[in-house]
Amino acid sequence: MLILVLMLTLVAAGCVGQDDANEDGTVSEKVTVGYVLWDGEIASTNVIEQVLEMKGYDVEIIAVDAGALYLGVSQGDFDFTTSAWLPVTQKNYWNQYGDQLVNVRHNLEGCPLGLVVPEYVEIDSIEELNDNKEMFDGEIIGIDPGAGIMENTENAIEAYELDYKLISSSTAGMTAQLRKSIDDEEPIVVTLWSPHWSFGRWDLKYLDDPQGIYGQADNVDTLARTGLEEDMPEVYDVLTRFHWTHEDIQSVMMDMEDGMSPEEAAAKWIENNPEKVNEWLGE
């Protein structure tokens, strides 16, 4: 009897860990999504979360740095992510974990990144930074240290022999310093990418990169754990159709910047784009 009770307890515990019962007695499958704290990835993750909830899934989104994201999807801790910048920015993570992941598709295409300055700054190339070191206090303002763009920038500092220090921060910290410098009409150079709400807010420009350190424009890809297609075919089908434009994601980011929560901004976009959402849902 003790063995039987123990077995039933373990089975019941396993069932509770996998699914959550709804009020009507039906069961929602649990989907776990990883993402990085870039504004675009916050936007896309909140949108796909609410789209899957429309299908009846119980969705949990978890923010981590890029290395933990790839590791988590490869180990099955996350079912998928819509936050993979490939083939350049997160190349090192793809090289390490790519054979343990499924690249579902591009969800956003043509996304450049590099060093950016306000339009009023009178230089146009990374090669001009050393001659203007005092103007920028010898600093490049970056984001979180685990981001691929930070590694690219360290490579750029070495390749162009820049006498600069790369300052680690966060996306919010970087944009706060960018905002302050522009308000004061002071020079600043930051690590930045497109799409990003800041290009809609201010006149900015990428510095030319003659050596191609930052490579061609990336795509943002959806990566899934192995086995997701078999385990949750409906979720996987949605991911195969999830694709949007710079204008779409820029709209969500601008609403977030204007004070909406990510959840509110995602809900507004979904409400205003029923045809595209229905297409993703296969309806």
C-alpha positions, 0 to 999 in steps of 0.5 A: 500500500505504501508503495502504491500511495507513493507512486500515485503521489509522484504521478500526481505531482508530475501532472501538476508540474506539467499543466495548470487546470483552468476554472472550467476544468480544462488543462492549459499546457505550460510554455516557457519562453526565454528572452533578452532585455533588449527593447525589441525582444521585450516587445516581440516576447510580450506579443508572442506570449499574448498570441499563444495565450489566445490559443489557451496556453499558459505562457511564462516569459523569463528574461536572461542574458544571451549566454543563459538564453542559448544554454536554456533553450538547448537544455529544454529549460525554455521551449523557445525564444524569439530573441536570436540575433544571427548570423553575426551578433550572437555567432559565438553562442550559435557556434556553441549551442547551434547543433542542439537547437532548432532554427524555426525561421526569421521573425524580423529581417534586415537589422543593422547594428554598430556604433551610433552618434547623434546627427549633429556630431561631425564625424562619420566613421569609426576611423575618426574616433581616435582623432576625436577622443577628447570629444567623447572622453575616450568612452563608448557607452555600451549595454549589458556585458553578455550582449553580442554587440559588446563583443563586436565592439571589443573587436572593433576597438582592437581592429581600429586600435581605438584608445577608448574604453567600452562602458558596460551598462544596460539598454536602459542605462545606455539610452538614458545617457544618450537622452541626456547628451542629446538634451545637452547637445553634447557628443556621445557614441553608443552601441545601438541597433535597428529597429530601436525606438531611439531612431524614431525619437532622435536624429541619429546615424551609424558610424561607417565601419570600413573593416566590416567588424559589425558585419552585414545586417542581422536577422532576428530568429526564432529558436526552439528546443529540440522536440518542441515540434513533436511535443507541442505541434500547435505552438510550433506551427504558430512560430513558423508563421510568426514574422513581422516588420520593422514598423510593427515592432517599432510601434510596440517599442514606441508605446513602451517608451511613451510609458505603456507597460510591455503588456499594454503595448503588446495588447494594443498592437494585437488589437490593432492588427487582427489580420496578422495575428489571425495569420499567425494563429492559422485562422 
